[in-house]
């Protein structure tokens, strides 16, 4: 876990160089070292995959916008795939490069083959998964964890709660802090008075 956290912001080329130094066949990295999707290229922000059904893309986009002030860059497939890019490849890149995953459980979410595959990918990768209950309860492997209820919260309220959950989770806390520090939202160590 320490090694994973230590290299999570390291460029792919450097990871390959380290692997070669350790005599690890680079071909074995083919499934783990990926180029990020276009909207995450060259960013130090925390990368959050936002899973949703197409009918609810406006809700997903609104949540993404509300997460920006927290140095969290969301990936919303219906909004973030650039023209001329192959959409399925971009989704797979985002799934491989995400730091965490949020599922917006609106009516029909559990019936979507796409959202269920995205959840399976997140569970298989072992990233932090947050379920946002907005009319439907989580199903399958992620149903064992308590969902974040929408209730009457605004998108800003939900974004603040997601930030807190990520900040307080041992899987994501270091990465969230690094993203905020890179964006100037937290003081750097050099700025702390002696």
N, C-alpha and C positions, 0 to 999 in steps of 0.2 A: 504494500500500500504506500509505503514511504517513497519507493522508487517511482511509482505511478504519479504521485503528486509532484515529485521533484522534476519530472520531465514533461509534465502536461503542457507547458507553455513553450517548449523547445521546438524550433522549426524541424520539419520532417527531415531535411538534409542532415541536420546535426544528429538526429536519432539514428539515421542510417550510418553515419560516420562512427557513432558510439558502438552500434551493433557490429560493424566491421572490426573495430578495435577489440571487441570481446569475442571475435570469431563466431558470431551468430550469423548464419546464412541470411542474407538480405531477402532472399525469396520467401523466408518464413514471416517476414514483416508485411508482405503484400496485403494481408487482410486487416492489418492494424494501422498502417501508416497511410493516411488518405489526404488528398487535397480537399480543403474545405469548400463549401459552396461559395458562389460569388459574393454573397452578402456577408460572409464571415472572413473573407480573405483579408489578411493584414489587420486584424482586429485583436486587441488585448481584452476586449469585453468578455464577460461570462457568456457562454453559448447555450441557449435554452431552446430546445426543440419544442414547438407548440403543436400538439396533435389535435386535430379537429376534423369534423365532417365539412364537406364543401359548402353545405347550406349555411354554415355558421362561420364562414371566413371573416365576416366583419367583426364578430366577437373576438376571434383570435387576433386579428389585426389591432383592435382596440387594446387588448391586453398587452400585445407586443409594444405598442406606443407608450403605454403606462409604465413598462419595465425599463425603458431607456434611461430615465434619471438615476437608476440604481446600477448603471454600468452592465446591464443585462441586455444582450442582443438576442432577440427572439428570431426563430426561423418559422415563418408561416408559408407553407408550400404555395398556396394560391397567390401570394403577394411577392415572395422573395426569389422566385425562379426567373432569372433574366431571360429576355427574348433570345431565341436561337439556342438556348441550352436544352439538353435533353432532360426533361422534368424528372424522370425516374432516377437518373444518375445523380441529379442535384439532391433529391430526397435522401438517397443512400449516402451521399457525402455528408449531409447534415447529420444523419443518424450516426455515422462513424465518428464525427468530430464534435458532437454535442458534449457539454459538461453535465447537463441534466435534462430532464424530460418532464413536460407538463401535459396532461391529458384533459381536455375540456369535455366533460361528460354531459353533452346535451342529448336530447331525445334522438335516438338513431345511431349514436356513437358506437355502441356495442355491436350493432348489426353491420358495421362497415368493415369489409375485409382489410382495407388499407390501414385504418386506425388500429385494428387488432394486430396487424403485422408490425406496425411501428412500436406498439407496446411490447410485443415479443422481442423486438430488437433491443429496446431499452433494458428490459429485464435480463436478456442474455448478456448484454455488455456490463451489467451491474451498476449502471448510473443511478443517481437519485431520481425517483419517480414521484411526482406530485399529481394527485388526482383532484381536479376541480369539479365538484358535483354541481351541475346546472340543469337538473331535471332528470338525470339518470344516475343510478349507482354504478360504481366500477364493478366489472366482472372479471373472472379469470384470476390469474396470478396476482394482480394488483389489488384485488378486492379485500385482501387480508389487512391492508393498511387503511387507517382512517382517512377519508377524503376531506378536502377543504371545502366546506359548504359555501355556496354563493350567497344564500339568503338574500338580504337586501343591500349587500355591499356594492359599492361602485367599483369600476375597473381599477381605479386608483387604490382603493382599499385592498383589493385582491392582490395587486402588484406589490404593495407594501408587505402583505402577509407572505407572499412567495419569497420576497427578498429576505425576510426574517427566517423563514424555514431553511433557505439555502445557507444563510449566514450561520445558523445554529447547528447545522448538520455536519458531522465529522467528515463525510464524503466530499462535501462541497465548500466548506468554510474557507479553506486556504485559497481555493481558486477564486471565490467571490472577493475575498480580501485583495488578492493580487489584481483583479480586474478593477476594483475601485481605486486602488493605489495608482494604477497605470492611467486612470482617467482623472486623477487629481482629486478624487472624492475623499481620500484618506491621506493624512500627512505621511510623507516618506520618513524613513528613519533619520535621514540627514536633517530634517526639519524639526525634530523633537529637541526641545531645549535641553542642554546638559545640566 
